[in-house]
Amino acid sequence: MDNPKIKNIVILGGGTAGWMAASLLHKKWQPLGIKITVVESPDIGIIGVGEGSTPLLKVFFDSLDISESEWMPACNATYKNGISFLNWSTVEGYEGYFHPFPTSLDFATFGFLYKYAALRRQGLDVLAHPNRFSLLANITEKHLAPLPAENFPFHFQYGYHFDSVLIGKFLRERAKEKGVEHIEATVESVEQHDNGDIKSLKLNTGQDLAADFFIDCSGFASILLQKTLKVPFLPFAENLFNDSAIAVPTEISSDIPSETVSTALSNGWVWKIPLTNRFGNGYVYSSKYTSPDEAETELRTHLGILDSDVEARHLKMKVGRTEETWRNNCVAIGLSQGFIEPLEATALQFVYSTIDEFSTAFEEGEFTNQYREDFNARMNKNFEGIRDYIVLHYKTNSRTDTQYWIDNRENTNLSDNLREMLSVWYGIEDLEAALTRLNIGQYYSLRSWTCLLAGMGIFPKQENLSAADEANAQAAISDLDYVDNFLASCSLNFEPHAKVLKTDMSQGS
Ligand SMILES: Cc1cc2nc3c(=O)[nH]c(=O)nc-3n(C[C@H](O)[C@H](O)[C@H](O)COP(=O)(O)OP(=O)(O)OC[C@H]3O[C@@H](n4cnc5c(N)ncnc54)[C@H](O)[C@@H]3O)c2cc1C
């Protein structure tokens, strides 16, 4: 396209979402002569949490040709193989499980998990714990990094942990070097054209900042999409109860784990995220069930820092989505478009996929609104697909210690898709066929659904099994030796996480 209708784009907000959008869109559209400006307030901070990612963050950095040795040391970043969920279940032997990222070797062992989980759902006494079948669970337990030796030619997806303030600074400096304009000012009001389109932003410096298109990255404030264009916000409070968080750092030793740990507490859960210089920890809880003070005491006790004067940050979370992500000449990206609580650390993945899908729709429609409705429908489905999988963690908990966990388990406000998936699991039907039928396997795959459902140890109760059934189960168990040996020998191809990080650091300096 030689002469796009859009010449000038203003991004409101310089958090991670704003700088990710600026970096990607500048790279794509600068050759078309489109100018990108980021305006951010020096007085209104960024959210400053959000330190875990999915593998899409690697796709983001790769697409900008930014190497790990460049950005990781600058952001105190570490590798992430997946997430361990501890104490969400009280079922004996299933008190914790690991949700790994995909690898090209999953085919070799996960088939056994699916087979064993199916037998277990039929009531046979076979081991169906996902950790036993996952190479990433195996190497994570040994604190190994997800980068295999060169002579081990398999592909491993992985995510990262990083300092959210440093990643924003890193992206900002790089984007400015590449030619993105940066204005430090606070937006005081917004001017609109008669058709509702945004005309300009009035800044507290007196400047009137006009543009053809605006990207709202103003965080939970959602100044353009929700406040100016009045796009309604649809809360997920009916099925995701948490609305608050407390973040506090703790010390880390030189043996750095390669996973996020999510531990259930009495009214929510705590993340533990390893960076190269500290752990980031945070209690995500529901203010309906506990007070901020009680929650902070519980968090400090859990972390063993009850008497420490290290400061804890209290945050409110607005969980839900906007009715539309793109209206008129404005698209919202990041917290301004909605937020699903951080249990699977999906927010930056969402930022990346929103930018990617929006830029494709915009280019295909020759920089007009032509594909807006399709784009909005895809975004809404994406939100709901991810939300359902997050809700499943709460729905399947077996804790009885507080009303919070009981209410989560007994909550009947589930989407039709989630209701159907649970009925397929308990009805011993084919999970993979259901994912295809419901068209939701692109959000979370069979591997993820099985890890969660089997990992929580929820299996239908079966009685009156025949001797033939039991014999079948015993025969299946013989595969376990193969799986154990296979995973043990594969794991020899990985190095300690801390050692790999040191190498990256020295390459980056
Ligand atoms: C408790 C918690 C935990 C999280 N954990 C994760 C995680 O593990 N993984 C993950 O991927 N995500 C996580 N997230 C989400 C993640 O933090 C955000 O998606 C990410 O930081 C992007 O935020 P943002 O850029 O949309 O908003 P912000 O960081 O809030 O940035 C907003 C920007 O808008 C600017 N602004 C606002 N108003 C004005 C104004 N009037 N004028 C000018 N500028 C203005 C601000 O100055 C700022 O620059 C978490 C979120 C929370 C709340």
The ligand as an ORCA input file, in Angstrom:
! r2SCAN-3c Opt
* xyz 0 1
  C      -1.949     -7.585     40.001
  C      -1.604     -7.682     38.554
  C      -0.729     -8.677     38.125
  C      -0.418     -8.803     36.774
  N       0.394     -9.821     36.361
  C       0.619     -9.996     35.040
  C       1.451    -11.036     34.569
  O       2.006    -11.818     35.321
  N       1.630    -11.148     33.233
  C       1.057    -10.288     32.351
  O       1.243    -10.462     31.135
  N       0.310     -9.262     32.781
  C       0.077     -9.098     34.082
  N      -0.684     -8.052     34.500
  C      -1.161     -7.085     33.516
  C      -0.030     -6.140     33.139
  O       0.444     -5.485     34.290
  C      -0.507     -5.121     32.119
  O      -1.206     -5.763     31.094
  C       0.672     -4.405     31.502
  O       1.495     -3.853     32.482
  C       0.208     -3.331     30.553
  O      -0.390     -2.275     31.258
  P      -0.858     -1.029     30.426
  O       0.282     -0.541     29.624
  O      -2.117     -1.356     29.737
  O      -1.240      0.048     31.558
  P      -0.317      0.910     32.541
  O       0.951      0.248     32.878
  O      -1.213      1.294     33.694
  O       0.033      2.217     31.709
  C      -0.903      3.254     31.549
  C      -0.210      4.438     30.919
  O      -1.183      5.438     30.630
  C      -0.697      6.699     31.036
  N      -1.816      7.583     31.331
  C      -2.930      7.297     32.051
  N      -3.717      8.401     32.104
  C      -3.087      9.368     31.385
  C      -3.378     10.724     31.067
  N      -4.492     11.350     31.493
  N      -2.494     11.421     30.306
  C      -1.365     10.832     29.857
  N      -1.038      9.566     30.128
  C      -1.891      8.859     30.888
  C       0.149      6.396     32.269
  O       1.074      7.445     32.523
  C       0.844      5.106     31.819
  O       1.985      5.445     31.061
  C      -0.980     -7.891     35.849
  C      -1.827     -6.876     36.288
  C      -2.155     -6.772     37.630
  C      -3.093     -5.692     38.066
*
